[in-house]
Amino acid sequence: MHSIQEVYALSKEQAKLGYPIDLEAVVTYCNVGLQMLFIQDNAEYTFIGTQDNKTNYRTGTRVRVTGVTQAPGYAIAIGNAKIQSLGCLLYTSRCV
């Protein structure tokens, strides 16, 4: 899956099958203390829990996210997420 839209187009039953995810997006919010990361690609946004990642990504950081689809509760999610910084967007002065 290469977009957030593709991930959310799955049913919960399909998401539980653990399809591979590899997408690029932009950080819209990050709070390391609360283990929260929000990203947006072309049209959609999503939350990623960052329990295993203590990097404080700045708003505007381009990232590559790999992981698998899952449906742990009421919503479809990106599980086992690995996040790689790809640099900054032009309007952002400093990124991780």
N, C-alpha and C positions, 0 to 999 in steps of 0.2 A: 504494500500500500504506500502510495507516494504523496498523499494529501490527507489533511484532516477530514475533508469532505468524504473521501473514500472510507475512512474509518467509521464515521458516524452513519454512513449508508448501510452498514451491516445491522442485522438483527442481533439481539442479545445472544441468541444461540450460536450464530456465526462468530461473533466476537469471542466467545468462550473457546473457540478452536485455536486461538493463538496465532493468527496470521502475522507474518513478519511486516514490520513497519520501517520505512526508511524515507524520511521527509526533511525538507528544509523549511524553516520558519523564522520569525522574528520575535524576540522576547518583548512582551508588552508589560509584564510585571514579574518581579522576583522578590521573595522574602525568605531568606535562608533560615531565619529563626522559626518561621511557621512552616518551613519545608514546602513552599508553594512556588510554582513557576507557571505563568500563563504565556502561551505562544500563539502567534497568528500566522497563517500562510495567506495565500491569495484571497480567500473568501471566508475562511472559518477560523475560529479560535478554540483553544482547549486548555485545560489545566493538566499539569503533570506534577505528581508528588515527587519531591526531591529528597527523600529520606537518605539515600546513598550518595548524594551529591551536595557538597557544602560550598560550591562555587556561587558567588553572588553575581549573577549575570545582570548587566545594566540594560535598561530599556533601550531597544534599538539594536541589540546584539543579534546578528544572524547566527542561527544554530542549525546543526544537523541532529536530528533525533532518530535513534533506532530503538526498536523494542518489538513488542508483540501486542496484538489486540487482546482485550480481556473485558469481562463484564462482572466485576466483583460485587456489585451491589445493584443499585437502581440505574446506573449509567454505564455506557461503554467507555473504556479508558485505554490509555497506552501503558502497558505494563513492562517491567524490567527496562525502563527507559535509560538509555545512555545518551548523554548530551555532549556535543562537541561544538565549541565556538568556531565560527567561520569569519569573524570580524565584525565591523560596524557598518551600519548604513551611513550614507553620506552626511545626514543631518545630525548624527550623534558624534560628539567629540571624543568620548572615552568609552571603551568597552573592555570586557574581559577577553 
